[in-house]
Amino acid sequence: MTTLVLEIRAGELMVVNGTALRFRSRARLELVNRARFLFGKQVMAPEEATTPARRIYFALQTAYVGPEELRERAMAEAHDLVEQFQQATTSALARQLLDRALALAEADEWYPALKNVRVVMRHEAAVLGLPMPGEGPPDPAAQARLPSVHGQDSR
């Protein structure tokens, strides 16, 4: 049996099989069974899903580590959001990365899937003049220019 040992800092957040954990002190964990988990800056809070690419990341994150009853619906939402993003973008690379992310997620390769979306998020942030999640407050003027994926204001 393969185990995974993780070093977690005090105050860090980790989501394991749909349960959020915040560590009060430094910890060393050993996962001895297969688990769905993200930790630290990999975890996006719902209120950070403020742009089209970030909403895709959040949907895939939910499909991966969210509660079991939400995973299928989150994956369907990710497909819809990717389709909308691909129709709106002029970037062939972004379209390819998102196609690859969905294929990886379908193949249960979640870390590379989310990594592909983070590349698209970085591009989107650069184009829109926004910081990446976890890197400071968003620029309200730039947020006001964002197109809505669901036909609603993105704020």
C-alpha contacts under 8 A as a table, 3 or more apart, distances in Angstrom:
res1	aa1	res2	aa2	distance
1	M	32	V	7.51
2	T	32	V	6.94
3	T	30	E	6.51
3	T	31	L	5.61
3	T	32	V	4.71
3	T	33	N	7.11
4	L	30	E	5.53
4	L	31	L	5.16
4	L	32	V	6.75
5	V	28	R	6.90
5	V	29	L	5.51
5	V	30	E	4.32
5	V	31	L	6.35
6	L	28	R	5.66
6	L	29	L	5.11
6	L	30	E	6.35
7	E	26	R	7.61
7	E	27	A	6.02
7	E	28	R	4.62
7	E	29	L	6.50
8	I	12	E	6.64
8	I	23	F	7.47
8	I	26	R	5.67
8	I	27	A	5.11
8	I	28	R	6.10
8	I	29	L	7.57
9	R	12	E	5.59
9	R	23	F	7.14
9	R	25	S	6.68
9	R	26	R	4.49
9	R	27	A	6.53
10	A	23	F	5.28
10	A	24	R	5.10
10	A	25	S	4.13
10	A	26	R	4.54
10	A	27	A	7.47
11	G	22	R	6.02
11	G	23	F	5.13
11	G	24	R	5.49
11	G	25	S	6.91
12	E	22	R	5.68
12	E	23	F	5.62
12	E	39	F	7.39
12	E	40	G	5.64
13	L	20	A	6.94
13	L	21	L	5.69
13	L	22	R	4.48
13	L	23	F	6.57
13	L	39	F	5.70
13	L	40	G	5.34
13	L	43	V	7.61
14	M	20	A	5.81
14	M	21	L	5.12
14	M	22	R	6.33
14	M	37	F	7.02
14	M	38	L	5.77
14	M	39	F	4.04
14	M	40	G	6.25
14	M	43	V	7.43
15	V	18	G	6.07
15	V	19	T	5.34
15	V	20	A	4.33
15	V	21	L	5.95
15	V	36	R	7.97
15	V	37	F	5.30
15	V	38	L	5.40
15	V	39	F	6.19
15	V	43	V	7.54
15	V	65	V	6.71
16	V	19	T	5.27
16	V	20	A	6.56
16	V	21	L	7.62
16	V	35	A	6.66
16	V	36	R	5.64
16	V	37	F	4.37
16	V	38	L	6.88
16	V	65	V	6.57
17	N	35	A	6.24
17	N	36	R	5.01
17	N	37	F	6.23
17	N	65	V	5.37
17	N	66	G	6.84
17	N	67	P	6.98
18	G	36	R	7.84
18	G	65	V	4.93
18	G	66	G	4.32
18	G	67	P	4.47
18	G	68	E	7.23
19	T	66	G	7.73
19	T	67	P	7.56
23	F	26	R	6.93
23	F	27	A	7.45
31	L	34	R	7.35
31	L	35	A	7.51
36	R	64	Y	6.57
36	R	65	V	5.48
37	F	64	Y	7.94
37	F	65	V	5.98
38	L	42	Q	5.91
38	L	43	V	6.05
38	L	65	V	7.33
39	F	42	Q	5.58
39	F	43	V	5.84
40	G	43	V	5.98
41	K	44	M	7.23
41	K	134	G	6.70
43	V	61	Q	7.68
44	M	48	E	6.34
44	M	49	A	7.40
44	M	57	Y	8.00
44	M	58	F	6.38
44	M	61	Q	7.81
44	M	133	P	7.46
45	A	48	E	5.42
45	A	49	A	7.21
45	A	58	F	7.89
46	P	49	A	5.57
46	P	58	F	7.09
47	E	50	T	6.87
48	E	54	R	7.31
48	E	133	P	6.49
49	A	52	P	7.81
49	A	54	R	4.75
49	A	55	R	4.77
49	A	57	Y	7.86
49	A	58	F	6.31
50	T	54	R	6.28
50	T	55	R	6.67
50	T	154	S	5.78
50	T	155	R	6.47
51	T	54	R	5.15
51	T	55	R	6.08
51	T	146	L	6.88
51	T	147	P	7.90
51	T	148	S	7.58
51	T	149	V	7.98
51	T	154	S	6.75
52	P	55	R	5.18
52	P	56	I	6.44
52	P	81	L	7.29
52	P	85	F	6.63
52	P	147	P	7.90
52	P	148	S	7.25
52	P	149	V	5.98
53	A	56	I	5.06
53	A	57	Y	6.33
53	A	85	F	7.52
53	A	117	V	7.00
53	A	120	V	6.56
53	A	121	M	5.35
53	A	124	E	7.11
54	R	57	Y	4.97
54	R	58	F	6.11
54	R	121	M	6.31
55	R	58	F	5.02
55	R	59	A	6.08
55	R	81	L	7.45
56	I	59	A	5.14
56	I	60	L	6.22
56	I	78	A	5.39
56	I	81	L	5.95
56	I	82	V	6.60
56	I	117	V	7.43
57	Y	60	L	5.19
57	Y	61	Q	5.95
57	Y	78	A	7.92
57	Y	114	L	6.51
57	Y	117	V	6.06
57	Y	118	R	7.35
58	F	61	Q	4.90
58	F	62	T	6.08
59	A	62	T	5.11
59	A	63	A	6.18
59	A	74	A	5.12
59	A	75	M	6.54
59	A	77	E	6.43
59	A	78	A	5.22
60	L	63	A	4.90
60	L	64	Y	6.12
60	L	74	A	6.64
60	L	75	M	6.19
60	L	78	A	6.00
60	L	105	A	7.71
60	L	114	L	7.17
61	Q	64	Y	5.06
61	Q	65	V	5.97
61	Q	66	G	6.97
61	Q	114	L	7.48
62	T	65	V	5.38
62	T	66	G	4.19
62	T	67	P	7.54
62	T	70	L	7.15
62	T	71	R	6.13
62	T	74	A	5.96
62	T	75	M	7.93
63	A	66	G	5.83
63	A	70	L	6.90
63	A	71	R	3.98
63	A	72	E	6.46
63	A	73	R	7.62
63	A	74	A	4.99
63	A	75	M	5.29
64	Y	71	R	6.72
64	Y	110	W	6.84
65	V	71	R	7.85
66	G	70	L	6.37
66	G	71	R	6.13
67	P	70	L	5.54
67	P	71	R	6.60
68	E	71	R	5.48
69	E	72	E	7.28
70	L	73	R	5.50
70	L	74	A	5.99
71	R	74	A	5.08
71	R	75	M	6.20
72	E	75	M	5.21
72	E	76	A	6.39
73	R	76	A	5.13
73	R	77	E	6.21
74	A	77	E	4.95
74	A	78	A	6.12
75	M	78	A	4.96
75	M	79	H	6.37
76	A	79	H	5.16
76	A	80	D	6.39
77	E	80	D	5.02
77	E	81	L	6.05
78	A	81	L	5.08
78	A	82	V	6.01
79	H	82	V	5.19
79	H	83	E	6.20
79	H	102	L	7.31
80	D	83	E	5.16
80	D	84	Q	6.30
81	L	84	Q	5.10
81	L	85	F	6.08
81	L	149	V	7.18
82	V	85	F	5.03
82	V	86	Q	5.98
82	V	98	L	6.54
82	V	99	D	7.94
83	E	86	Q	5.17
83	E	87	Q	6.27
84	Q	87	Q	5.23
84	Q	88	A	6.36
84	Q	149	V	7.06
85	F	88	A	5.16
85	F	89	T	6.04
85	F	149	V	7.81
86	Q	89	T	5.38
86	Q	94	A	7.64
86	Q	95	R	5.44
89	T	92	A	7.94
89	T	94	A	7.68
89	T	95	R	7.70
91	S	94	A	5.25
91	S	95	R	6.49
92	A	95	R	5.12
92	A	96	Q	6.24
93	L	96	Q	5.05
93	L	97	L	6.09
94	A	97	L	5.10
94	A	98	L	6.13
94	A	120	V	5.78
95	R	98	L	5.24
95	R	99	D	6.18
96	Q	99	D	5.10
96	Q	100	R	6.11
97	L	100	R	5.04
97	L	101	A	6.04
97	L	116	N	5.60
97	L	117	V	6.93
97	L	119	V	7.96
97	L	120	V	7.21
98	L	101	A	4.87
98	L	102	L	6.27
98	L	116	N	6.83
98	L	117	V	6.38
98	L	120	V	7.77
99	D	102	L	5.36
99	D	103	A	6.29
100	R	103	A	5.04
100	R	104	L	6.05
100	R	113	A	7.11
100	R	116	N	7.37
101	A	104	L	5.13
101	A	105	A	6.12
101	A	112	P	7.22
101	A	113	A	4.07
101	A	114	L	6.69
101	A	115	K	7.98
101	A	116	N	5.66
101	A	117	V	6.54
102	L	105	A	5.06
102	L	106	E	6.12
102	L	113	A	6.70
103	A	106	E	5.13
103	A	107	A	6.26
103	A	113	A	7.79
104	L	107	A	4.96
104	L	108	D	6.34
104	L	109	E	4.97
104	L	110	W	6.55
104	L	112	P	6.90
104	L	113	A	5.19
105	A	108	D	5.00
105	A	109	E	5.30
105	A	110	W	5.20
105	A	113	A	5.59
106	E	109	E	7.43
109	E	112	P	6.13
109	E	113	A	6.30
110	W	113	A	4.92
110	W	114	L	6.06
111	Y	114	L	5.29
111	Y	115	K	6.06
112	P	115	K	4.81
112	P	116	N	6.17
113	A	116	N	5.32
113	A	117	V	6.64
114	L	117	V	5.09
114	L	118	R	6.19
115	K	118	R	5.00
115	K	119	V	6.47
116	N	119	V	5.27
116	N	120	V	6.70
117	V	120	V	5.04
117	V	121	M	6.13
118	R	121	M	4.76
118	R	122	R	6.13
119	V	122	R	5.16
119	V	123	H	6.40
120	V	123	H	5.09
120	V	124	E	6.07
121	M	124	E	4.97
121	M	125	A	5.98
121	M	132	M	7.41
122	R	125	A	5.05
122	R	126	A	6.17
122	R	132	M	6.60
123	H	126	A	5.15
123	H	127	V	6.20
124	E	127	V	5.15
124	E	128	L	6.05
125	A	128	L	5.18
125	A	129	G	5.59
125	A	130	L	4.58
125	A	131	P	6.01
125	A	132	M	6.32
126	A	129	G	5.08
126	A	130	L	6.39
126	A	131	P	7.82
127	V	130	L	7.90
128	L	142	A	6.24
128	L	146	L	7.82
129	G	139	D	7.65
129	G	142	A	6.44
130	L	138	P	5.78
130	L	139	D	6.14
130	L	142	A	6.77
130	L	143	Q	7.79
131	P	135	E	5.88
131	P	136	G	6.30
131	P	137	P	7.15
131	P	138	P	5.99
131	P	139	D	7.86
132	M	135	E	5.49
132	M	136	G	7.57
133	P	136	G	7.13
138	P	142	A	7.85
138	P	143	Q	7.23
139	D	142	A	5.35
139	D	143	Q	6.23
140	P	143	Q	4.96
140	P	144	A	6.22
141	A	144	A	5.27
141	A	145	R	6.97
142	A	145	R	5.39
142	A	146	L	7.00
143	Q	146	L	5.35
143	Q	154	S	7.29
143	Q	155	R	6.93
144	A	154	S	7.58
144	A	155	R	7.39
146	L	154	S	6.56
147	P	153	D	7.76
147	P	154	S	7.06
148	S	151	G	5.15
148	S	152	Q	5.51
148	S	153	D	5.87
148	S	154	S	5.39
149	V	152	Q	7.31
149	V	154	S	7.95
